[in-house]
Amino acid sequence: NERLRVDNLTVEVRRSVRRLSVDLTIDRDGGVVIAVPDHLKESEIEKIVRGKQMWIYTALGRKETTRKGPPPKEFVSGEGFFYLGRKYRLKVVRDDAVTNGSAGLVLKDDRFYLPQAMTAKGRDIFLQWYSERAAEWIGRRMKAMKGRLAAEPTAIGIRDLGFRWGSCTHAGKIFFHWRTVLLPPERIDYLVMHELVHIHEHNHSPAFYERLRRASSDYKQHEDWFRRFGDLYSL
């Protein structure tokens, strides 16, 4: 990839012969990216970046704050855990006190309940619980929305995708991060739409964003929300 050094900034340059405008963004991992028409000279790109340096530094500072996210979970009573955009408090209980005789994690009456003997493996237990709910929720939303976008995935999966919320292969397989189910439902719907559009357009080209705009006219608001708050939804 082409990279441009401007003072203490390293900027990734993404060129496209179909692009007519310039788009400067901060990636989820804190990288500075500028998408430009293919014909734009390096000196012109540098001039644009220098004109936006104050915005870049401000955005990077805000990103660093949100990337820190919440402190690591200790899986003790009183901690809050997100599910579908809401935060539920955890109550650690004796094994025989878990409702309905369940031997694992339970969400009931606006609380998570976890057997005391399982707190040492709390993260793994929550991760499994979230993954199962993500598969159920996203499966239903995918079924409801795929006709609207005339897109049929060949497979749907839940996994840890690192910094990405979702991915779509050229074969039409769509994967979502298990953290997706922590998000508010309207943000999950946006991610589902985003990945369904990738079945038609496999990169973030102008054609992709035009198709996405037709599917979700407020997609820019969703993208901004994810840049600002997405990293807060973690385990």
PANUGU-495863 format. One record per residue (C-alpha): residue number from 0; residue in one letter; x, y, z. Coordinates in nm, 2 decimals. Example, Ala and Ser with C-alpha at 12.3 -4.5 7.8 and 13.67 -1.06 7.14 Angstrom:
BEGIN
SITE,seq,type,east,north,up
SITE,0,a,1.23,-0.45,0.78
SITE,1,s,1.37,-0.11,0.71
This chain:
BEGIN
SITE,seq,type,east,north,up
SITE,0,n,0.00,0.00,0.00
SITE,1,e,0.11,0.36,-0.07
SITE,2,r,0.20,0.55,0.24
SITE,3,l,0.27,0.92,0.28
SITE,4,r,0.47,1.07,0.57
SITE,5,v,0.36,1.42,0.68
SITE,6,d,0.55,1.54,0.98
SITE,7,n,0.49,1.28,1.25
SITE,8,l,0.19,1.13,1.07
SITE,9,t,0.19,0.82,0.85
SITE,10,v,-0.10,0.83,0.61
SITE,11,e,-0.22,0.53,0.40
SITE,12,v,-0.31,0.64,0.05
SITE,13,r,-0.59,0.45,-0.13
SITE,14,r,-0.63,0.53,-0.49
SITE,15,s,-0.92,0.45,-0.71
SITE,16,v,-0.98,0.53,-1.08
SITE,17,r,-1.35,0.56,-1.01
SITE,18,r,-1.32,0.79,-0.72
SITE,19,l,-1.41,1.16,-0.78
SITE,20,s,-1.36,1.30,-0.43
SITE,21,v,-1.12,1.28,-0.14
SITE,22,d,-1.22,1.11,0.18
SITE,23,l,-1.00,1.13,0.50
SITE,24,t,-1.08,0.89,0.78
SITE,25,i,-0.94,0.73,1.09
SITE,26,d,-0.95,0.35,1.09
SITE,27,r,-1.07,0.15,1.39
SITE,28,d,-0.71,0.07,1.47
SITE,29,g,-0.62,0.44,1.47
SITE,30,g,-0.46,0.45,1.12
SITE,31,v,-0.50,0.76,0.91
SITE,32,v,-0.64,0.68,0.57
SITE,33,i,-0.70,0.91,0.27
SITE,34,a,-0.90,0.78,-0.03
SITE,35,v,-0.82,0.98,-0.34
SITE,36,p,-0.88,0.98,-0.72
SITE,37,d,-0.60,0.78,-0.89
SITE,38,h,-0.47,1.08,-1.08
SITE,39,l,-0.40,1.30,-0.77
SITE,40,k,-0.03,1.39,-0.73
SITE,41,e,0.15,1.31,-0.40
SITE,42,s,0.22,1.69,-0.35
SITE,43,e,-0.16,1.76,-0.38
SITE,44,i,-0.24,1.48,-0.13
SITE,45,e,0.02,1.62,0.12
SITE,46,k,-0.14,1.96,0.09
SITE,47,i,-0.48,1.82,0.17
SITE,48,v,-0.34,1.63,0.47
SITE,49,r,-0.16,1.94,0.60
SITE,50,g,-0.48,2.13,0.58
SITE,51,k,-0.66,1.87,0.79
SITE,52,q,-0.38,1.81,1.05
SITE,53,m,-0.57,1.97,1.34
SITE,54,w,-0.87,1.76,1.26
SITE,55,i,-0.65,1.45,1.24
SITE,56,y,-0.48,1.51,1.58
SITE,57,t,-0.82,1.58,1.74
SITE,58,a,-0.97,1.26,1.60
SITE,59,l,-0.67,1.05,1.70
SITE,60,g,-0.69,1.19,2.05
SITE,61,r,-1.06,1.10,2.07
SITE,62,k,-0.99,0.76,1.92
SITE,63,e,-0.71,0.68,2.17
SITE,64,t,-0.95,0.77,2.46
SITE,65,t,-1.22,0.53,2.33
SITE,66,r,-0.98,0.26,2.23
SITE,67,k,-0.88,0.22,2.59
SITE,68,g,-1.24,0.10,2.64
SITE,69,p,-1.36,-0.02,2.98
SITE,70,p,-1.12,-0.18,3.22
SITE,71,p,-1.08,-0.56,3.21
SITE,72,k,-1.37,-0.75,3.37
SITE,73,e,-1.32,-0.92,3.70
SITE,74,f,-1.65,-1.11,3.69
SITE,75,v,-1.76,-1.00,4.03
SITE,76,s,-2.11,-0.90,4.15
SITE,77,g,-2.20,-0.55,4.04
SITE,78,e,-2.01,-0.54,3.71
SITE,79,g,-2.20,-0.43,3.40
SITE,80,f,-2.22,-0.63,3.08
SITE,81,f,-2.37,-0.51,2.75
SITE,82,y,-2.63,-0.71,2.56
SITE,83,l,-2.82,-0.56,2.27
SITE,84,g,-2.72,-0.21,2.37
SITE,85,r,-2.83,-0.24,2.73
SITE,86,k,-2.60,-0.29,3.03
SITE,87,y,-2.70,-0.56,3.28
SITE,88,r,-2.54,-0.61,3.62
SITE,89,l,-2.38,-0.94,3.72
SITE,90,k,-2.46,-1.13,4.03
SITE,91,v,-2.23,-1.41,4.13
SITE,92,v,-2.42,-1.68,4.31
SITE,93,r,-2.37,-2.02,4.48
SITE,94,d,-2.40,-2.30,4.22
SITE,95,d,-2.72,-2.43,4.37
SITE,96,a,-2.87,-2.08,4.37
SITE,97,v,-2.87,-2.04,3.99
SITE,98,t,-3.22,-2.01,3.86
SITE,99,n,-3.39,-2.31,3.68
SITE,100,g,-3.11,-2.54,3.78
SITE,101,s,-2.89,-2.40,3.51
SITE,102,a,-2.52,-2.48,3.53
SITE,103,g,-2.40,-2.18,3.34
SITE,104,l,-2.47,-1.81,3.27
SITE,105,v,-2.83,-1.69,3.30
SITE,106,l,-2.99,-1.36,3.21
SITE,107,k,-3.30,-1.31,3.41
SITE,108,d,-3.49,-1.02,3.56
SITE,109,d,-3.25,-0.76,3.42
SITE,110,r,-2.94,-0.94,3.57
SITE,111,f,-2.68,-1.18,3.47
SITE,112,y,-2.63,-1.47,3.71
SITE,113,l,-2.30,-1.66,3.72
SITE,114,p,-2.21,-1.95,3.95
SITE,115,q,-1.93,-1.86,4.18
SITE,116,a,-1.73,-2.17,4.08
SITE,117,m,-1.72,-2.05,3.72
SITE,118,t,-1.59,-1.70,3.77
SITE,119,a,-1.23,-1.81,3.70
SITE,120,k,-1.35,-1.89,3.35
SITE,121,g,-1.59,-1.60,3.33
SITE,122,r,-1.47,-1.45,3.01
SITE,123,d,-1.49,-1.78,2.82
SITE,124,i,-1.84,-1.84,2.96
SITE,125,f,-1.96,-1.49,2.86
SITE,126,l,-1.79,-1.53,2.52
SITE,127,q,-1.97,-1.85,2.45
SITE,128,w,-2.30,-1.70,2.57
SITE,129,y,-2.26,-1.40,2.35
SITE,130,s,-2.16,-1.61,2.04
SITE,131,e,-2.47,-1.82,2.07
SITE,132,r,-2.70,-1.52,2.10
SITE,133,a,-2.52,-1.34,1.82
SITE,134,a,-2.58,-1.64,1.59
SITE,135,e,-2.95,-1.64,1.68
SITE,136,w,-3.00,-1.27,1.65
SITE,137,i,-2.80,-1.21,1.34
SITE,138,g,-2.95,-1.51,1.17
SITE,139,r,-3.30,-1.37,1.22
SITE,140,r,-3.20,-1.02,1.10
SITE,141,m,-3.01,-1.16,0.80
SITE,142,k,-3.32,-1.36,0.70
SITE,143,a,-3.54,-1.05,0.73
SITE,144,m,-3.31,-0.82,0.53
SITE,145,k,-3.14,-1.02,0.26
SITE,146,g,-3.44,-0.99,0.02
SITE,147,r,-3.43,-0.62,0.05
SITE,148,l,-3.07,-0.61,-0.08
SITE,149,a,-3.11,-0.90,-0.32
SITE,150,a,-2.81,-1.06,-0.15
SITE,151,e,-2.79,-1.43,-0.05
SITE,152,p,-2.49,-1.52,0.17
SITE,153,t,-2.35,-1.87,0.12
SITE,154,a,-2.28,-1.91,0.49
SITE,155,i,-2.30,-1.70,0.81
SITE,156,g,-2.06,-1.74,1.10
SITE,157,i,-1.96,-1.59,1.44
SITE,158,r,-1.60,-1.55,1.53
SITE,159,d,-1.34,-1.32,1.68
SITE,160,l,-1.25,-1.08,1.40
SITE,161,g,-1.01,-0.86,1.59
SITE,162,f,-1.07,-0.50,1.50
SITE,163,r,-1.34,-0.57,1.24
SITE,164,w,-1.71,-0.61,1.31
SITE,165,g,-1.78,-0.81,1.00
SITE,166,s,-1.63,-0.96,0.69
SITE,167,c,-1.75,-1.10,0.36
SITE,168,t,-1.55,-1.33,0.14
SITE,169,h,-1.56,-1.34,-0.24
SITE,170,a,-1.75,-1.67,-0.21
SITE,171,g,-2.03,-1.49,-0.02
SITE,172,k,-1.95,-1.61,0.33
SITE,173,i,-2.03,-1.35,0.59
SITE,174,f,-1.87,-1.35,0.94
SITE,175,f,-1.96,-1.13,1.23
SITE,176,h,-1.76,-1.06,1.55
SITE,177,w,-1.92,-1.21,1.86
SITE,178,r,-1.92,-0.86,2.01
SITE,179,t,-2.18,-0.75,1.76
SITE,180,v,-2.46,-0.88,1.99
SITE,181,l,-2.35,-0.63,2.26
SITE,182,l,-2.45,-0.34,2.03
SITE,183,p,-2.79,-0.17,2.01
SITE,184,p,-3.02,-0.35,1.76
SITE,185,e,-3.02,-0.06,1.51
SITE,186,r,-2.64,-0.08,1.49
SITE,187,i,-2.65,-0.46,1.44
SITE,188,d,-2.90,-0.40,1.15
SITE,189,y,-2.65,-0.16,1.00
SITE,190,l,-2.37,-0.41,1.02
SITE,191,v,-2.59,-0.67,0.86
SITE,192,m,-2.67,-0.44,0.57
SITE,193,h,-2.31,-0.33,0.53
SITE,194,e,-2.20,-0.69,0.49
SITE,195,l,-2.49,-0.78,0.26
SITE,196,v,-2.38,-0.50,0.03
SITE,197,h,-2.04,-0.65,0.02
SITE,198,i,-2.18,-0.95,-0.16
SITE,199,h,-2.24,-0.72,-0.46
SITE,200,e,-1.93,-0.49,-0.40
SITE,201,h,-1.63,-0.65,-0.24
SITE,202,n,-1.44,-0.33,-0.15
SITE,203,h,-1.52,0.01,-0.02
SITE,204,s,-1.55,0.17,-0.36
SITE,205,p,-1.78,0.45,-0.47
SITE,206,a,-2.01,0.19,-0.61
SITE,207,f,-2.02,0.02,-0.27
SITE,208,y,-2.11,0.34,-0.08
SITE,209,e,-2.38,0.43,-0.34
SITE,210,r,-2.54,0.09,-0.30
SITE,211,l,-2.51,0.13,0.08
SITE,212,r,-2.66,0.47,0.07
SITE,213,r,-2.97,0.34,-0.11
SITE,214,a,-3.00,0.06,0.15
SITE,215,s,-2.93,0.29,0.45
SITE,216,s,-2.96,0.67,0.38
SITE,217,d,-2.82,0.74,0.73
SITE,218,y,-2.51,0.51,0.69
SITE,219,k,-2.27,0.80,0.76
SITE,220,q,-2.43,0.85,1.10
SITE,221,h,-2.38,0.48,1.18
SITE,222,e,-2.02,0.49,1.06
SITE,223,d,-1.95,0.80,1.28
SITE,224,w,-2.11,0.62,1.58
SITE,225,f,-1.89,0.32,1.54
SITE,226,r,-1.58,0.54,1.52
SITE,227,r,-1.68,0.72,1.84
SITE,228,f,-1.83,0.45,2.05
SITE,229,g,-1.78,0.11,1.90
SITE,230,d,-1.47,0.02,2.11
SITE,231,l,-1.67,0.07,2.43
SITE,232,y,-1.87,-0.25,2.35
SITE,233,s,-1.63,-0.51,2.46
SITE,234,l,-1.57,-0.78,2.72
